[in-house]
Amino acid sequence: MATLTSAFEHSQADFFAQLERRINEKGDFPALSKSIHNIRQLIQDEGRNIAGVANAILSDFTLTQKIIKLANSGLYSKADSEVTTVSHAVVVLGLDTITNIALNIRTIDTPSAVKSEPGTVSGELEKAVLASNIARNIVAQSYVANGEEAIVCTQLHHLGRLVLVFYFPDGWAKIQQIAGGDEARENDAALKVFGMTIDEISHNIAKDWQLPEKISGGVTDLTANMNPELGSAGWLKTMANFSGKMATLLVNNISTQNLKNFIARYSGSLLLPSEVIWGSIEPIQNKTSQLAAHPELEQGNSESDRARKRVAAGLLELSTALARGMDFKSALSIALETIHDSMRFNRVIVFFREADQFKASLYCGNLKPETMAQLCFSKNYAADVFHLSLAQKADVFIQDVTLSRETTIPAWYRKALPDACAFILLPMISNNSKVGLIYADWKEDQTRVIRPREFSSLVMLRDYLIKALVKR
């Protein structure tokens, strides 16, 4: 046994020595070109914020691992502080460092996961992004305080596979041959080829990078009998494993029923109902299936995707801020800014009930402060769109104010906001009590169609805001 152990230790030492040589020869992982393009554009935007930059970084494995690794290095980290989220890493490193990384990183071109060959560098990078999108959607539904950690853990769960694919392509080909394309057998196959499982390779690299235990523990596969608490290290590990396996199933175009069966096996450990998990994954499945059949659709959906990604980032920023004790008014500002930016609205206004009236309380965008005093209406019912939205608890989209009946659009509104051409209303109702209403509009040259999923994203943000208001 001693001889066998010694041989394996020697094999591991040889592997990591060879890995170091190959990193020196080939350099760091390449990043997906579209991710680097997005973050370079964002960095140049004067209106950028930490949440937006973090969201762009989280869309790429290479950026995520490089920035988390650097933030936890001896150059930046403090003995009593671990960096487990990209948002924290951006604060620690500063935008100048992030800019330098983005400008000097190598890129690789690939259109989408469904068009990239599995087992290639681009295919594995895209699968890591797909898995992180799954985790992102689920944590947005769970309202877990450390949701961004789950996305980071999910990205880095692919560390071992990407190291082998990029630096040891011949060895990876042997693993695939032995495993017969079955991911469940890859660990055993890697043990035969390298003397270590993929999990052991991942864990050793994570330790060498001095990553926090919460993250390094999440790079390996699950052990039996894990019953984690929501947001715990065990839960993060479960989320990373689930999202990675689900990404593989989606790429392989597994049937909807099989996907739901797989979700049912994990829902208990994720502490979320199967319906909630499926609701988070179904849009991703639909898009993956559509792009597999019609890859030309990807470009056409870019604006819609941008809007939903902006809302997702806003939800993440909002949940993090509230978990850290941010006051409601500041949180409300984040929500209004998110809505405003997501679909390039002209202005966003929130009305709250005060005594016998609903009054404009806060706004974001193009509005003269003195106009706020004109933005109010009685709580007493009138047959206009504002009262109907509140009375029916209905989310409303008025596509053209000029074509709407005169009685539908109230006189106070036409007088106060004459430049508004189209608008949406999101009523805020809690326990059948009419709390307020979120309004957003476009001018004539800005109007656009709202896709159902975009509207759903805004509704999700509104619902989260109501929950935060109730807890206040």
PEDAUR-V385968 format. One record per pair of residues at least 12 apart in sequence whose ideal C-beta (glycine too) atoms are under 7 Angstrom apart, sorted by sequence separation. I is the first residue (numbers start at 1). J is the second residue. D is the distance in whole Angstrom. If there is no record, write none. Layout:
i	j	d
I	J	D
I	J	D
This chain:
i	j	d
71	83	4
110	122	4
139	151	7
186	198	6
187	199	6
226	238	6
336	348	5
350	362	5
360	372	5
425	437	6
426	438	4
108	121	6
113	126	4
203	216	6
206	219	5
249	262	6
318	331	6
321	334	6
385	398	6
42	56	5
108	122	5
112	126	7
113	127	6
175	189	4
178	192	6
260	274	7
263	277	5
336	350	6
349	363	5
425	439	6
68	83	7
135	150	5
136	151	5
175	190	5
222	237	6
263	278	6
348	363	7
360	375	4
76	92	5
110	126	6
135	151	5
203	219	6
217	233	5
222	238	6
246	262	7
318	334	5
347	363	6
348	364	5
360	376	7
423	439	6
424	440	5
39	56	4
76	93	6
113	130	5
202	219	4
203	220	6
317	334	6
318	335	6
347	364	7
348	365	6
359	376	4
423	440	6
38	56	5
39	57	6
68	86	7
71	89	4
175	193	6
202	220	6
218	236	5
260	278	6
332	350	7
347	365	4
358	376	6
423	441	4
67	86	6
132	151	5
135	154	4
174	193	5
214	233	5
218	237	4
222	241	5
346	365	6
347	366	5
357	376	5
358	377	6
401	420	6
422	441	7
213	233	7
217	237	6
221	241	6
314	334	6
345	365	6
346	366	5
347	367	5
357	377	7
401	421	6
422	442	5
38	59	7
68	89	6
71	92	5
199	220	4
314	335	7
357	378	6
358	379	6
400	421	7
401	422	7
420	441	4
421	442	6
64	86	6
67	89	5
71	93	6
132	154	5
171	193	5
199	221	6
214	236	6
218	240	5
259	281	7
356	378	6
357	379	6
400	422	6
421	443	6
70	93	6
131	154	5
132	155	5
171	194	6
356	379	5
384	407	7
385	408	5
399	422	5
420	443	7
421	444	4
35	59	5
39	63	7
242	266	5
314	338	3
340	364	4
383	407	6
384	408	6
385	409	7
386	410	7
398	422	6
417	441	7
419	443	5
438	462	6
35	60	4
340	365	5
384	409	7
398	423	5
422	447	5
67	93	7
259	285	7
336	362	6
349	375	6
353	379	6
384	410	4
421	447	5
128	155	6
311	338	6
337	364	5
397	424	5
32	60	5
35	63	6
58	86	6
242	270	6
310	338	6
336	364	4
396	424	6
31	60	5
57	86	5
333	362	7
396	425	4
128	158	4
332	362	6
395	425	7
31	62	4
67	98	7
127	158	7
238	269	5
239	270	7
310	341	5
311	342	5
395	426	6
30	62	7
31	63	6
54	86	4
238	270	6
310	342	4
426	458	6
29	62	4
54	87	4
377	410	7
394	427	7
426	459	7
67	101	7
124	158	6
164	198	7
250	284	7
393	427	6
428	462	7
435	469	7
66	101	6
246	281	6
250	285	6
307	342	5
377	412	6
51	87	7
54	90	6
253	289	7
307	343	5
389	425	4
393	429	5
426	462	5
430	466	5
50	87	6
53	90	5
124	161	6
125	162	7
161	198	6
390	427	5
28	66	7
124	162	5
160	198	4
163	201	6
250	288	5
374	412	7
389	427	5
428	466	6
160	199	7
253	292	6
386	425	7
430	469	7
50	90	5
385	425	7
430	470	5
50	91	7
124	165	5
160	201	4
228	269	7
230	271	5
374	415	7
375	416	6
160	202	4
163	205	7
374	416	4
62	105	7
159	202	5
226	269	6
121	165	6
390	434	5
53	98	7
121	166	5
371	416	6
119	165	7
159	205	6
159	206	7
390	437	6
389	437	7
386	437	7
43	95	7
119	172	7
397	450	6
43	99	5
119	176	6
43	102	6
156	215	6
160	219	7
159	219	5
395	455	7
87	148	6
157	218	6
40	102	6
86	148	6
153	215	6
156	218	7
157	219	5
39	102	5
85	148	4
152	215	6
156	219	5
61	125	5
85	149	6
395	459	6
84	149	5
149	214	6
153	218	4
183	248	6
36	102	6
86	152	6
61	128	4
85	152	6
61	129	7
84	152	7
36	105	6
60	129	7
59	129	6
36	107	5
31	105	5
33	107	4
58	132	6
31	106	7
32	107	7
33	108	6
30	106	4
31	107	5
32	108	6
33	109	5
30	107	6
30	108	4
32	110	6
358	436	7
27	106	6
358	437	7
353	434	6
353	435	6
153	236	5
157	240	4
352	435	7
353	436	6
68	152	6
153	237	7
157	241	7
352	436	4
146	231	5
154	239	6
351	436	5
144	230	6
145	231	6
150	236	5
153	239	7
154	240	4
158	244	7
350	436	6
351	437	5
144	231	5
149	236	6
153	240	4
157	244	5
64	152	6
142	230	7
350	438	5
351	439	7
150	239	5
154	243	5
65	155	7
154	244	7
348	438	7
349	439	5
30	121	7
64	155	5
65	156	6
348	440	4
32	125	6
58	151	5
61	155	5
65	159	7
347	441	6
345	440	4
346	441	5
345	441	6
346	442	5
61	158	6
345	442	6
346	443	5
339	438	7
346	446	6
61	162	7
138	239	7
339	440	6
344	446	7
135	239	6
343	450	7
135	243	4
134	243	4
343	454	7
131	243	4
134	246	5
131	244	5
134	247	6
131	247	4
130	247	4
339	458	6
127	247	5
130	250	7
127	248	7
130	251	7
339	461	7
338	461	6
127	251	6
335	461	6
84	212	5
82	212	4
84	214	5
142	272	6
335	465	5
84	215	6
29	162	6
118	251	7
332	465	7
138	272	7
141	276	5
29	166	6
72	209	7
73	210	7
114	251	7
331	468	6
72	210	5
113	251	6
141	279	7
72	211	6
138	277	6
141	280	5
69	209	5
72	212	7
328	468	7
26	167	7
328	469	6
69	211	7
138	280	5
68	211	7
137	280	4
19	163	7
23	167	7
137	281	7
328	472	5
22	167	4
308	453	6
315	460	7
308	454	6
311	457	4
315	461	6
318	464	7
322	468	5
134	281	6
137	284	7
304	451	5
307	454	5
311	458	6
314	461	6
19	167	6
304	453	7
308	457	5
315	464	6
134	284	6
304	454	6
311	461	6
133	284	6
148	316	6
147	316	6
283	453	6
140	312	6
147	319	6
148	320	7
114	288	6
145	319	7
140	315	5
136	312	6
143	319	6
114	291	5
114	292	4
145	323	4
15	194	5
112	291	5
115	295	6
15	196	7
12	195	6
112	295	7
11	195	3
12	196	6
111	295	6
112	298	6
8	195	5
111	298	7
16	204	7
87	320	7
55	309	6
55	313	4
52	313	6
51	313	5
51	314	7
51	316	6
51	317	4
140	460	7
143	464	7
